């Protein structure tokens, strides 16, 4: 599976910071909300694609962000992944339909 990083939250929103007392709980909640917003915008993932949360190592600890993982051999999965990457919601209120 290939994957594309989508960030932890919509780009124009603040996000939990590694090192804050409740970071893991808040960050995971933000990531789940972000996945829900992406699905509302683009629909459920097709076979071969999956929106996931992953913990990534950093000098200051583990941080969490959303990825779209996809099978590069499944055309629908590749199309979904790149459509999502190119049309992400920018705010929590940006729940409009995908730009087509």
Secondary structure by P-SEA (a helix, b strand, c coil): cbbbbcccccccbbbbcccccaaaaaaaaaaaaaaaaaaaaccccccccccbbbbbbccccbbbbbbbccccccaaaaaaaaaaaacccccccccccccc
